[in-house]
Amino acid sequence: LERGAKPVTNFVKNLSALLDWYSIYTSAIAFIIYINAVWHGWAIPMFLFLAILRLSLNYLIARGWRIQWSIVPEVSEHMEHPKEDLTVSEKFQLVLDVAQKAQNLFGKMADILEKFKNLFMWVQPEITQKLYIALWAAFIASCFLPYRILGLALGLYAGVKFFLIDFIFKRCPRLRAKYDTPYIIWISLLTDPQLKERSNATVLRRVRVMNLFLQTAASRSYVGSSAPTGISKDEDTSRFHTTKRGNFHEVFNLSENERPLPVCENGWRCCLINRDRKMPTDYIRNGVLYVTENYLCFESSKSGSSKRNKVIKLSDITDIQKYKVLSVLPGSGMGIAVSTPSTQKPLVFGAMVHRDEAFETIFSQYVKITSASSSSES
């Protein structure tokens, strides 16, 4: 693939060097020839002549002539011949390296395509509106201006922009970030994952505001705590949620009013990865994850004492985020990383089929608890 793409990569390198004025004399001559051709209406014949010239040089090279011309000097790289007898680990590492490069390449291509899609689908109206106005201006100009004048204006603008304006902007990033409109628009365009993150952040902000509003309203209208009508307090606390080991509050040594939220009554099957431990038996544990109003509870599936279970107070969590256990695998992963002051490395709950649902539930309850504590302190 690298050898096949070498003509294209060499052309891109030389074009970039020409526009970046790598060789001042060569770029000055090319700029004068281009502007003169555009001014006299010879732009298309010039490009066709350059294509014929390149094809003629390739013919001479194929006949054995040694013709090498390049603005950027070629650097000969040492090519290592692949070994015939690779070990299993070397083959596996080779596969991972190729997969990583392919993933990065297709990721960049996907980002470009998603930006174009979002530009034309009015996902960001303030940016698409500029394109809409520019298309109308170009349409009106094409209706009233002669094609020779229109082509002259476009050609002169392209030459001045690529040879002069872009060169100045690359040397002065502050000016580019402030006045280079196409660059600003391209940077401002978001990909689908970025749009999803922005929407999630907006939803979380709304949840926080709503929780604060509800807590304020509840604190104002609070008169006294009482059980619902028709259900006594003893009857309400007697309905315990049970796990495979017994009553929920007994398994995790919690108060009787701590029960799993309705969305996770049966829990989420996962494996707890404790990266602070070195022994394999303590490093990974299979089990079920629950969320209550105040705690994050993990019940180990191994029989034995309850010491293998894990109880984390939501208010003690310092950070929670989605986690990808193996970066070489495609997708966004199936884990949740939780950081606490008592652990040096985050605890990872991996291999979760319903990872997104679990993350939204845990994060919403975490935000509710932290906002309640902050409002009570204030």
N, C-alpha and C positions, 0 to 999 in steps of 0.2 A: 504493500500500500504506500509506503514511504517513497519507494522508487517510482511508482506510477504517478504519484502526485508531485514529483520533483519539478517538472516543467512549470506547473501552476505555482508552486511555492517560490520558485526562482523569479517568475514574473511578478508576483506580489512583492517580493523583497526589493526588486529593482524599481518597481513603481513607487513603493514607499520611500526608498532612498532618493528617488527623483523629486518627489514632493517635499521631502524633508531637507532638500538642498545638501545632501551628503557630499556631492561634488558640485561646487558652486558654478563652475564653467558649464558643465553638462546641463544642470538645471536651468541656467540662464539661457542657453541656446534652445533648449526644449520649450521654455516659456515664450521666447520670442517667435519661434516657428509656429507654436500653437496659436498665439494671439494673431499673428499675421494670416494664418490659414482661416481662422474664424472671421476675421475682418473682411476678407475677400470671398467668403463663402466656400472655402475649400476644405472644411472640416471633415466631411464624409470622404472625399477623395483622399485626404491625408491618411485617415485610418485604414482605408482599403489599400493604399500604397504600403503602409507599414506591415499589414498582414501579408502582402505579396513578398515584401522584402524578407520577412521572417521565414516564410515558406521556402524562399530561394536559398537562404542561408542553411536551412535544414537539409535541403537537397545536396548542397556542397559538403555538409558535414557527413551525410550518408555516403557520399562518394569518397570519403577519406580525408577531406580537408580538415585541418586543425584550426577551427575558428572558435575563439572564446572571447566573448565580450560581455562584461557585467559591471554595473556601477559598484555593487558591493562585492568585495573580493571573497571568493569561495574558500571556505575553511574545510580542509579534508579531515573528516572524522574517521577515527579508527574503528573499523567494522570487525566485530568479533564473530567468527563463524560458530554457528550453533553446534553444541556437542551432540554426539549421537547417543551416548549412553547417559541419559539423565535419570537421576533418582526420582523416587515418587514425590518427595518433598520439593525438589526442584521443579518438577512438572506442575505440581499444585501451585507453587509460587508464580510460575510463568503464567498459568491460567488466571490467577488473581491479578497480576500486573496488566495483562491484556484486557481483562474485564473492567479494571479500574479506568484504563485509558478510554475504552469504548464507552463506558458510562459517562465520563467527563465530556467526551465529544458529543454524544447524543444529548447530554444535558444542556450543553451550550446551544445546540441546534434547536432543542425544544424551547429554551428561553426566548430565542429570536422569533420563532414561529408564534409563541404565545403572546409576545409583545405586539406583533403585527395583528394578530387576531383581536386582541383587546383594543388596539388602536381603531380598527374599522368597525368594531361592534359597540362603540360608545360605552365601553366599560368605565372609562375615565372621561366624562363629557368635556371637562375643561381643556383636555389635550386634543381630543377629536374635533372640537370646535375650531381650533386653529387650522387643522387640515381641511376642514370643510370650507372655511373662508378662503384659504389659499387655492383650493380647487375652483371656487367660484371666480376668484380674481384671474386665474389662468384661463378659464373658459371665456370670460368677457374679453380678455386681451387677445385670445385667438380669434375671436369674432371680428374685431375691429382693426387689429394690427396686421400688416402684411407678414407672410411667413418668413421672408428674408430678414425683416427687422426683428421678429420674434426669435428666430434662430440665432441671430447675432447677439441679442441680449442674453439669451440662455448660455451661449457659448462663452461670452465674455465673463458672465457671472461665475460659470464653472471654473474657468481658468484662474480668475482672481481669487476665488474662494480656495481652491485646492492648492494653488501654488503660493499664495501670499497670506490670506486670512488664516487658514488652518495652520500654517507654519508659525504665525505669530501666537495663535491660541495655544499651540503645543509648548511654546517656550514660556507662556504666561498662563498657568492654569487658573489663576484668579479671574483673569479677563474671560477665559473660556467658560467658566462656571457662571459668569454674570451676563455675557453678551452672545454666546454661541447658541442660538435658538435651536437648531436641529439637535445639537448635543444635549441640551437641557431637556428637550422633549423625549429623546431616547432614554436618558437616565431616569426620567420621571415615569416612564411606562413600567408597569408592574407585570410580573409573571403570575400565573395562576396560584402557585404556593404563596407568593407574597400577598396577593389579594385575599387568600384564605386567612393568612395570619392577621391581616388588617381587620377583616370582618370579625375574627375571633376576639381580637383586642377590643373592638367596638362593643361586641356583645358582653364581654367581661366588664367593661366600664359601665354598661347599662345595668348589669347585674349588681355591681357594687353600689351604684346610685339607688337602685330599687331597694336593696337590702338596708341601706342607711335610711331611706325614707320609711320603710316598714318598721324598722327598729325605733325610729323617732316617733312614729304614730303609735306604736305599741306602748312605748314608755309613757306617752301622754295619756293614753286611754287605759293604762293598767290600774286596776283597783285592787285585785287580789288574785291569787292562784287558786283554781278550783277545777275539779274533774268535770268532763262533759256531762250534760244532762242524761240521766238514765244509766250512767256507768260510774260506779264508785271508784275511789282511788285504789282500794285493795284489788278490785277486779281488773283495773287497768294494768297494774304492775304485776299481776299474776300471770299474764299472758306472755311467757318468755319465748324468745326465738331460740330454736335448738339447732345445733350443728351436729356433725357426725359423732362428736365426742360427748355431747350433752348440752345443757343450757348454755346459751351464748355468754352470759355474764360470768358464769362459773369457769368456762374454758379460758377466758382472757382475764379473769380476776378483775372485773369491772363492776360498777354499780348496776342495779337491776334495771334502771331506766335507759341504759345504753343498749340499743338494738340496731341492727343493720338498716340502712335506708331502704325504702321500698324498691328502688331500682336495682339493688344488689342483695336481695333477700337470700338468694342462693349463692352469692359470691361470684367472683371471677377466678377461674382456674389460671394459675400462673406459677412461675418459679422465682424464688427469692435469691438474688445473686448478691452476696455480701462480699464485696471486694476487699474488705479489711481482713478477712480470714484467709489463711493459707491452706488449711486442710480441705481436701475435696468434699468430705462429708459435711463440713460447715459452710463451704463456699456456695453451694447450690442446694436449695431445698424446694421440693415441689409442694404445692398446697393451694389454698383458696384465700383470696383477698376480700375483706369486707370494709365498709365505710359506715361509721356511725355519725352521730351529730358532733362528736368531739374527738374521735379516735380513728386511726387507720389500723386495722387488725389483720394479721396474716396467720392462718392456721396451717401448720405443717401437716402433710399427709402421712408422715412416718409415725408409727406407734411409739409411745414412750411418754416421757414427762412433758409438761407444758412449757419447759424451758426452750423448746424448739419454736414455739410460737413467738410472734413479734407484735408488739403493741406500740404504736407511735402516736403521740398526742399531736393533733393537727396544729395547735398553736405553737408547738416546738419546731415545726418544719421551717427551714430557712429558704428552701428553693424546691420547686417541683417543675419538671419539664418532661416532654416526650424524649425517649431515648432509643438509640439504635445500637444493639449489642455488637453486631458485626458491620462495620462500615462498607465492606466490599459487597454486601448483599443489596439488591435493588429495593426500592421502596423506602418508606419512612420509618420502618422498624415496628416492633411490637412490644416495646417496653416503656416503663415509666421510671424515671430516676427521682429519688426523694433524698434531699440533703437535710441532715440534722446536726446540731452541735456535738452530739456524742459519737459521730462517725467521721473518720478522716475522709473517706470516699463515699459518694452517694450510694444508697441502697437502690438496687435495680430490681423491679418487678417485671420480668421478661416473659416471653412466649404467651402473651395475652391476645386472644382472638378478638375480644371486644376492647381493644386498647383505647380507642378514641372515646367510647362511651365511659369507660372507667376514668380516663383523664378528666373529662368534662365534669363528672360527678365529684371527683376528689378535689379538683381545683375550685369548683363552685362552693363546696362546703368549706374549703380552706379560706376562700375569700370572705365567706359569711362569718367564720369564726374570728378572723383577724380584724375585719371591719367592726364586729361587735366589741372586741376587746379595745380597739382604738377609740370607739365612741364612748365606751364606759370610762376609759381613762380621761378623755377630754371632758 
